[in-house]
Amino acid sequence: MAGYKPYLSHPWHGIPCGAGAPEVVNAFIEMTPADSVKYEIDKNSGFLKADRPQKFSNIVPALYGFIPQTYCAENVARLCQHYVGKTDIVGDGDPLDICVLTERNIIHGNILVPAIPIGGLRMIDGGEADDKIIAILKGDEVYQNWHSIGDCPDSLINRLKHYFLTYKQMPGEAPQKKTEIADIYDKETAYEVIQNSRKDYKLHYSNVLME
């Protein structure tokens, strides 16, 4: 059978970014709004692992995961530096994060979904570029007419911003490192971020690249 693999592909290395990237990408979902524990990929094994319980009532307001075969290093950092006018930013050393909006009640992660980027949040976490691509689930009956970040209501963007700015912080405690959202950008810039993260992946992981 053409293309058949008798084993489970590594979610980061063994699944392509997507033939239609950057306009349509694969998104590996680690977390859903139903999760009370923060899950993330174990980079070595490819299995999901429990990172930590969510802080209090703070829950991720969208499907959350990463785009396979992407990496945030020199090129992503350079792009962030260009837009924010700083020279001391580095990549966070992780796959590119993505939030996928859908009206469907998807309650478990460890799945792959097709996603259409419409924008992103330029997040800088402790001096590291930590972009969050915002996308919609391809074919979603409610969100399919959202073609730009400008189509999203402010309330939704504010929920996303609040989550990413506070989910590591305990009430009454000062944040361990400065986290900021320097910009909210549209899909054309999201495409730039995705393409630069693909360049970083090929630069650092060309030896494991499996299309």
N, C-alpha and C positions, 0 to 999 in steps of 0.2 A: 504494500500500500504506500503510495507516494507521500512523503512527508511524515509518515508515522514514526513515532519514537516510543520504544517500549519502556520508557521511564518518564518521570515527572520533571519537566524543565525547571531550572532555577528561575524564580520570578524576576530577578534582576538581570541575569546574564543570558538566560536561555529563551527569553521571549523578546521579539523585536519591538522597537518603539512604535512601529506601525507603518504600513506601506504608504499611507496618506499623510504622514507627519510632515510639517507641524500642524496642518489644518485638522487632521483627525489622528488621535494617538491612542495607543493602548494604555490603560490605567490599571495598575494592580492595586486593589483595595485592601488596606490593612485594617481600617477602622470604619465604623458606621455610627450614626447618632444614637444607636441603641447600646453602644458599648460603655460600660462604666470602668473599664480598664484600658489603658493605653497600650495598644499592640504595635509592634514594629517588626520589620523583617530582620532575621538573623542573617547577616551578610555571608557568613561562611556556609551555613547549611541550606539557606533558602526557606526555612520554616518561619512561621510567625512566632514571636515570643511575647510574653507579657512583660512590658517595660515597667509599668507602675500603675497603681490605681489612679483614676482621674481625681483631680483636686475638687472636693466638695461637689457642687452641682454643675460644674463646668463640663459641658459635653460638646463634642465636635459637631457643628451644625450642617455637615454635608458628608458624603462619602469621601474618605481621605486615604491617600496612598501615594504612589510614586509612578513615574513613567519609566518603564524598563529601558535598559541600555542608555541611561543618561547619568551624568555625574557632574557635581558642582565643584569646579576647581578653577584653574587660571582664567579660562575664557569667560566663565560666568562672573567671576570676580571682576574682571576687567570691564565687562559690560555694566555691572553695578557701579563701579568707580566712575565710569563715563557719565552715567545719569545722575549720580548724587554729588559729583564733584569732590570725591575723597580718593586718597591714594593708599590707604592702609586697610583695605577690605580684602579678605581672602575667601575662597570657596569653603563651604561647610563640610566637604568631603562625603556627601551623601547623594543618593539619586535625587532627581528633581521632584519636589513634592507637587501634588495635584489635589484639588478639591473638585468633586464631581457632583453637580446639582441634578436632582431628579425628584419627581413627585411620587415615584414608586417607593414602597416601604421595603427597602433592602436591609435586612437585619443581621447579616453576617458578612465578614470580610473573607480574605483568602480567595478572592474571585478576580477575574479579568473583565473589564468593561471597555467598550469603545467610547471615547470622550472627544468633544469638540471644544477646544480652548476658545474662550471669549475675552480673556484678560488675565490679570494677576496682581498680587500684592508683592511689592518689593520690600521684603522683610530683611532686616539686618540684626542678627542675633550675636551679641558679643563680638562685633567686628567681622562676622562671617555672613556672606551672602546666603540667604535662606529663602529664596523666592517661593511663593505659593501660586501655582497656576490655577486659575478658576475656569472650569469647563462645565459643559452640560452633557448629560448622557445622550448619546446619539439615538435619535428616534423618540425621545421623550415627548409625550403628547402635550404636556403643559409648557415645558421650557424650550421646545424646539424653535420657537420664534424669537428667542433671545440670541442675537448675533453679536452683541457687544457688551462690555462691562457696563456701559451706560444704560442698558436695558434692565439691569438689576436694581431693585429698590434700595434706597440708602439703608433701610433697616437690616437687610440681608448682609450688605457689605460691613455694616457696623458689628453685626454678630460675628462674622468671620474675623474681623480685626480684634474684637474683644477676646475671642478664644485664643488666638495665637499670641496675644500680648500678655495673657494672664494664666494660661493653663499650667505653667510650671511654678507659679507663685503661690505661696501660702499666705492667707490673710494675716495682716499685721506685720509681715516680714518684708524687708526691702528685697528687691530682685537681686539675684546673685550676679547677674551681668546685664548690661543695658540692652534692651530689645526695643526696636522701633520699626514702624512701617513707614518707610521714607516716601513711598509713592504708590498710587494705584494706577495700573496701566492697561491699555486696550490690547486687542488681540494681536495687532501687528508687532508690538513689543513682546508679547507672550511668545510669538513665533521666534523672535530673536533669542529669547532666553532658552527656549527648547533647543534651537539649533546649536547654540553655544554649549549647552549641556551635552549634546550628542558629540560635539567636537572633543570636549573634555573626556567623555567616556572612551572614545576611540584612542585618544592620546594616552590614557592610563590603563585601559583594559583591552587593547587590541589583541592581546594574546588569548583572551577568553571570549572574544566576540563571536556569537553564534546567531547568524541571521536565519 
